[in-house]
Amino acid sequence: MKKHQWVLVFLAVLFSLFMTAYRKNGIGKKLLEKTEKSLQKEGIRKIFLVAFKKNNIGNIFWEQTGYKNREDLNYRDKKIMD
């Protein structure tokens, strides 16, 4: 796994742990800004994310930080094991 892939996995864990506990303190926004700058330095030009539709607070956060909902994509999954 490449360095930037590990960064993205780490960020997913951080956001899920800290966003709920420390909402409205600006920590998530600062973390995101630093992450975006670090990824830019690595040559990453675009960030994709997945958020549950029912996650209203999270979706508001992503919209406020410039992440747009894509109407041209379908997200699919398949359960292959119980």
Protein Blocks (a to p, Z undefined) as FASTA:
>chain_A
ZZklmmmmmmmmmmmmmmmmmgoklmmmmmmmmmmmmmmmnopabdcddddfklmmlmmm
mmmnopacdfkbccddddfbZZ
